[in-house]
């Protein structure tokens, strides 16, 4: 019987976003397969996390494409991006805590590509006068990731309604990053 790798990854993502310390046995059970079958797909937790990383990057890039980051006001593009990325926010929150993904030479170039696209959005907003220029695009990008992760955790814990996710993230980030008129 062939194993649907995408289904296994999505099952693993759903479990690990709720319980980041889940064992490989728990991941296999969530995917409806044996541990041996899971191990044939992913040699261990590191291989599984790397596969989830690739899925997360693909989800982020697809969301950036769908959000049309270069179209219209930067604020609106940011809102579209957060809305598009919301379904993957839990996975991103899990990946955000996996420090080995961001260390040394093994860092996936996909993150750098994504960082560059988001930073370009913030730079564009700064150039058009929408965003503050005293906050670097790199910092605004990191702040966005942090807010997305925090929002995903708050929703998964039931502390915040999922319908408020996009509003919470964008309004908090934009409230701190919008350029204010000098008085």
Kinemage of the C-alpha trace (Angstrom):
@kinemage 1
@onewidth
@group {chain A} dominant
@subgroup {mainchain}
@vectorlist {calphas} color= white
{ca unk a 1} P 0.000 0.000 0.000
{ca unk a 2} L 1.410 3.377 -1.031
{ca unk a 3} L 1.695 6.023 1.633
{ca unk a 4} L 0.472 9.520 0.799
{ca unk a 5} L 3.519 11.535 1.901
{ca unk a 6} L 1.621 14.840 1.785
{ca unk a 7} L -1.116 13.410 4.024
{ca unk a 8} L 1.520 12.164 6.481
{ca unk a 9} L 3.215 15.579 6.515
{ca unk a 10} L -0.044 17.436 7.022
{ca unk a 11} L -1.048 15.048 9.828
{ca unk a 12} L 2.355 15.553 11.450
{ca unk a 13} L 2.029 19.320 11.074
{ca unk a 14} L -1.437 19.302 12.644
{ca unk a 15} L -0.202 17.268 15.617
{ca unk a 16} L 3.084 19.094 16.127
{ca unk a 17} L 1.399 22.494 16.016
{ca unk a 18} L -0.708 21.377 18.971
{ca unk a 19} L 1.980 19.335 20.727
{ca unk a 20} L 5.515 20.202 19.630
{ca unk a 21} L 7.016 17.457 21.804
{ca unk a 22} L 4.995 14.657 20.173
{ca unk a 23} L 6.951 11.449 19.641
{ca unk a 24} L 7.371 9.709 16.311
{ca unk a 25} L 4.936 7.064 17.607
{ca unk a 26} L 2.342 9.794 18.172
{ca unk a 27} L 3.011 11.264 14.730
{ca unk a 28} L 2.543 7.833 13.124
{ca unk a 29} L -0.710 7.296 15.003
{ca unk a 30} L -2.004 10.731 13.957
{ca unk a 31} L -1.191 9.882 10.331
{ca unk a 32} L -2.881 6.494 10.597
{ca unk a 33} L 0.277 4.532 9.805
{ca unk a 34} L 2.720 2.380 11.737
{ca unk a 35} L 5.912 3.778 13.202
{ca unk a 36} L 7.870 1.563 10.796
{ca unk a 37} L 6.034 3.078 7.828
{ca unk a 38} L 6.685 6.570 9.169
{ca unk a 39} L 10.366 5.697 9.609
{ca unk a 40} L 10.552 4.526 5.977
{ca unk a 41} L 9.287 7.948 4.915
{ca unk a 42} L 11.369 9.963 7.394
{ca unk a 43} L 14.487 8.458 8.968
{ca unk a 44} L 13.886 10.310 12.228
{ca unk a 45} L 12.497 13.450 13.794
{ca unk a 46} L 15.128 15.660 12.124
{ca unk a 47} L 14.165 14.363 8.675
{ca unk a 48} L 10.490 14.899 9.485
{ca unk a 49} L 11.129 18.456 10.689
{ca unk a 50} L 13.160 19.199 7.537
{ca unk a 51} L 10.289 17.907 5.388
{ca unk a 52} L 7.876 20.073 7.396
{ca unk a 53} L 10.217 22.997 6.826
{ca unk a 54} L 10.010 22.471 3.063
{ca unk a 55} L 6.219 22.313 3.343
{ca unk a 56} L 6.180 25.506 5.434
{ca unk a 57} L 8.348 27.366 2.938
{ca unk a 58} L 6.144 26.197 0.065
{ca unk a 59} L 3.033 27.353 1.968
{ca unk a 60} L 4.613 30.753 2.675
{ca unk a 61} L 5.709 31.255 -0.921
{ca unk a 62} L 2.277 30.248 -2.239
{ca unk a 63} L 0.682 32.684 0.220
{ca unk a 64} L 3.021 35.473 -0.887
{ca unk a 65} L 2.138 34.761 -4.522
{ca unk a 66} L -1.606 34.712 -3.794
{ca unk a 67} L -1.338 37.928 -1.768
{ca unk a 68} L 0.231 39.786 -4.713
{ca unk a 69} L 2.778 41.543 -2.505
{ca unk a 70} L 3.695 44.032 -5.242
{ca unk a 71} L 0.126 45.199 -5.913
{ca unk a 72} L -1.567 48.197 -4.327
{ca unk a 73} L -0.718 49.878 -1.041
{ca unk a 74} L 1.819 47.984 1.072
{ca unk a 75} L -0.594 47.935 4.042
{ca unk a 76} L -3.209 46.136 1.987
{ca unk a 77} L -0.648 43.698 0.587
{ca unk a 78} L 0.425 42.900 4.148
{ca unk a 79} L -3.183 42.269 5.176
{ca unk a 80} L -3.668 39.962 2.175
{ca unk a 81} L -0.478 38.084 3.014
{ca unk a 82} L -1.467 37.462 6.639
{ca unk a 83} L -4.916 36.315 5.540
{ca unk a 84} L -3.462 33.966 2.926
{ca unk a 85} L -0.913 32.594 5.382
{ca unk a 86} L -3.385 32.029 8.217
{ca unk a 87} L -4.075 28.351 7.379
{ca unk a 88} L -0.348 27.592 7.692
{ca unk a 89} L 0.245 29.735 10.791
{ca unk a 90} L 0.249 26.775 13.166
{ca unk a 91} L 2.918 25.008 11.134
{ca unk a 92} L 4.955 28.213 11.039
{ca unk a 93} L 4.613 28.581 14.808
{ca unk a 94} L 6.034 25.070 15.230
{ca unk a 95} L 8.865 25.724 12.772
{ca unk a 96} L 9.613 29.042 14.481
{ca unk a 97} L 10.591 27.105 17.613
{ca unk a 98} L 12.802 24.590 15.816
{ca unk a 99} L 16.138 26.330 16.319
{ca unk a 100} L 18.127 23.853 14.249
{ca unk a 101} L 16.366 25.153 11.153
{ca unk a 102} L 18.030 28.531 11.498
{ca unk a 103} L 21.575 27.577 12.450
{ca unk a 104} L 24.752 27.212 10.455
{ca unk a 105} L 25.223 26.281 6.859
{ca unk a 106} L 22.238 23.966 6.732
{ca unk a 107} L 19.771 26.857 6.786
{ca unk a 108} L 17.299 26.435 3.970
{ca unk a 109} L 17.684 29.093 1.295
{ca unk a 110} L 13.890 29.178 1.062
{ca unk a 111} L 13.738 31.189 4.297
{ca unk a 112} L 16.167 33.752 2.864
{ca unk a 113} L 14.057 33.987 -0.299
{ca unk a 114} L 10.906 34.507 1.736
{ca unk a 115} L 12.597 37.029 4.049
{ca unk a 116} L 13.690 39.013 0.992
{ca unk a 117} L 10.151 39.113 -0.424
{ca unk a 118} L 8.620 40.283 2.839
{ca unk a 119} L 11.400 42.792 3.521
{ca unk a 120} L 10.832 44.179 0.010
{ca unk a 121} L 7.178 44.731 0.908
{ca unk a 122} L 8.180 46.688 4.012
{ca unk a 123} L 10.817 48.626 2.044
{ca unk a 124} L 8.165 49.518 -0.550
{ca unk a 125} L 5.867 50.713 2.242
{ca unk a 126} L 8.666 52.837 3.634
{ca unk a 127} L 9.378 54.340 0.211
{ca unk a 128} L 5.720 55.275 -0.263
{ca unk a 129} L 5.522 56.809 3.205
{ca unk a 130} L 3.214 54.140 4.636
{ca unk a 131} L 5.665 52.602 7.108
{ca unk a 132} L 8.078 54.097 9.585
{ca unk a 133} L 11.628 54.393 8.313
{ca unk a 134} L 13.260 54.063 11.732
{ca unk a 135} L 12.366 50.321 11.828
{ca unk a 136} L 14.370 48.209 9.420
{ca unk a 137} L 12.598 45.934 6.946
{ca unk a 138} L 14.484 43.002 8.491
{ca unk a 139} L 13.093 43.857 11.933
{ca unk a 140} L 9.566 44.291 10.600
{ca unk a 141} L 9.866 40.894 8.884
{ca unk a 142} L 10.955 39.231 12.134
{ca unk a 143} L 8.174 41.012 14.024
{ca unk a 144} L 5.651 39.678 11.509
{ca unk a 145} L 6.923 36.111 12.004
{ca unk a 146} L 6.756 36.495 15.774
{ca unk a 147} L 3.223 37.870 15.679
{ca unk a 148} L 2.101 35.098 13.319
{ca unk a 149} L 3.516 32.450 15.669
{ca unk a 150} L 2.009 34.091 18.750
{ca unk a 151} L -1.345 34.469 17.033
{ca unk a 152} L -1.337 30.817 15.958
{ca unk a 153} L -0.571 29.680 19.524
{ca unk a 154} L -3.261 31.933 20.987
{ca unk a 155} L -5.851 30.594 18.541
{ca unk a 156} L -4.835 26.951 19.094
{ca unk a 157} L -5.088 27.418 22.870
{ca unk a 158} L -8.542 28.971 22.525
{ca unk a 159} L -7.451 32.308 23.989
{ca unk a 160} L -8.347 34.121 20.778
{ca unk a 161} L -11.042 33.490 18.184
{ca unk a 162} L -9.644 32.313 14.852
{ca unk a 163} L -11.836 34.841 13.027
{ca unk a 164} L -9.779 37.609 14.689
{ca unk a 165} L -6.373 36.242 13.613
{ca unk a 166} L -5.713 38.443 10.572
{ca unk a 167} L -7.065 41.564 12.259
{ca unk a 168} L -4.997 41.040 15.425
{ca unk a 169} L -1.742 40.480 13.562
{ca unk a 170} L -2.056 43.246 11.012
{ca unk a 171} L -3.446 45.889 13.337
{ca unk a 172} L -0.791 45.328 15.988
{ca unk a 173} L 2.039 45.291 13.464
{ca unk a 174} L 0.700 48.201 11.458
{ca unk a 175} L -0.144 50.161 14.597
{ca unk a 176} L 3.520 50.071 15.511
{ca unk a 177} L 4.972 50.445 12.050
{ca unk a 178} L 2.842 53.107 10.396
{ca unk a 179} L 4.444 56.456 9.865
{ca unk a 180} L 2.803 59.144 11.999
{ca unk a 181} L 2.441 62.752 11.030
{ca unk a 182} L 4.815 65.024 12.905
{ca unk a 183} L 2.996 67.324 15.342
